[in-house]
Amino acid sequence: MVDRDHAFRGSDETIGSPHNGNYLGLLELIIRFDIFLAQHINTHANKGKGHTSYLSRTTCEEFIHLIASSLLDHIISEIKKCKYYSVSLNSTPDISHVDQFDFLKKSGTDIKNCRSQSYDMPAP
């Protein structure tokens, strides 16, 4: 979904709703083939606040964070394996207000091995 710039969450968090987003939509697809997950969703979905279902937006956000963290760790490990590398950055702070170039410096990569760089910054 991320590769195709699809949103994870929709405007509705109800299983079975046509507006529940791609995350819950994928779960609905998976339960057609996974009996264990189907039983869990049938038992715990759409119960509202106060009921633990692991289907809420909090779980979705945590899932996104875990995937992002794993992906960044993989990218950094690949960079560290290479003697020389190139970096292309959009040096605009992201939604968390962390400049991505600062992130690269803090990741422990050896910036002196960077042989090429380019920036895509918005015009003022």
C-alpha positions in Angstrom: 0.0 0.0 0.0 2.8 2.4 0.8 4.5 1.8 -2.5 1.3 2.9 -4.2 0.7 5.9 -1.8 -2.5 4.4 -0.5 -3.9 5.6 2.8 -4.1 3.0 5.5 -7.1 4.4 7.3 -10.4 5.5 6.0 -13.2 7.7 7.4 -14.9 4.8 9.2 -13.4 2.2 11.5 -16.2 -0.4 11.1 -15.5 -3.8 9.7 -17.8 -4.2 6.7 -18.1 -0.5 5.9 -17.2 0.6 2.4 -15.4 3.6 3.9 -13.2 1.8 6.4 -9.9 2.3 4.6 -7.3 0.0 3.1 -6.0 -1.5 6.4 -9.3 -2.9 7.5 -10.2 -3.6 3.8 -7.1 -5.9 3.6 -8.1 -7.6 6.8 -11.5 -8.2 5.3 -9.9 -9.8 2.3 -7.6 -11.9 4.5 -10.4 -13.3 6.6 -11.9 -14.9 3.6 -8.9 -17.3 3.6 -7.8 -17.3 7.3 -10.2 -19.0 9.6 -8.3 -18.0 12.8 -8.3 -14.3 11.9 -12.0 -14.5 10.8 -13.0 -15.9 14.2 -11.1 -13.1 16.0 -12.7 -10.4 13.8 -16.2 -11.9 14.1 -15.8 -12.1 17.9 -14.1 -8.8 18.6 -14.7 -6.3 15.7 -17.1 -3.4 15.9 -17.5 -3.6 19.7 -16.5 0.1 20.3 -14.2 1.7 22.9 -13.2 -0.3 25.9 -13.0 -3.6 24.1 -9.6 -5.0 23.1 -9.7 -6.1 19.4 -6.3 -5.0 18.0 -8.2 -3.6 15.1 -8.2 0.1 16.2 -6.4 3.1 14.7 -3.9 2.8 17.5 -2.9 -0.7 16.4 -2.9 0.5 12.7 -0.5 3.4 13.6 1.7 1.0 15.6 1.8 -1.4 12.7 2.8 1.4 10.3 5.5 2.5 12.8 6.9 -1.0 13.0 7.0 -1.4 9.3 8.7 2.0 8.8 11.3 1.2 11.5 12.1 -2.1 10.0 12.4 -0.6 6.5 14.7 2.2 7.8 16.9 -0.3 9.6 17.2 -2.4 6.4 18.1 0.7 4.3 20.7 1.9 6.8 22.3 -1.6 7.0 22.5 -1.7 3.2 24.1 1.8 3.2 26.7 0.7 5.8 27.6 -2.4 3.7 28.6 -0.2 0.8 31.9 1.6 0.5 30.4 4.5 -1.4 26.8 5.6 -1.8 24.6 8.4 -3.1 21.8 10.2 -1.3 18.7 11.9 -2.7 16.8 13.8 -0.1 13.7 15.9 0.2 15.0 18.1 2.9 11.7 19.4 4.0 10.8 18.3 7.6 8.3 15.4 7.5 5.1 15.3 9.5 7.0 14.6 12.7 9.1 17.8 12.0 12.3 15.8 11.7 14.5 16.9 8.8 15.4 13.8 6.9 19.0 14.9 6.4 19.4 15.2 10.2 18.0 11.7 10.5 20.6 10.4 8.0 23.4 12.0 10.1 22.1 10.5 13.3 21.7 7.0 11.8 25.5 6.4 12.1 26.2 6.3 8.4 29.6 7.6 7.4 28.8 10.8 5.5 32.4 11.1 4.1 31.6 8.0 1.9 28.7 9.8 0.3 29.8 10.6 -3.3 26.7 12.2 -4.7 23.8 14.1 -3.3 20.7 15.9 -4.6 18.0 17.8 -2.9 14.4 18.5 -3.7 13.3 21.5 -1.6 10.1 23.4 -2.1 10.4 27.0 -3.4 9.7 29.7 -0.8 
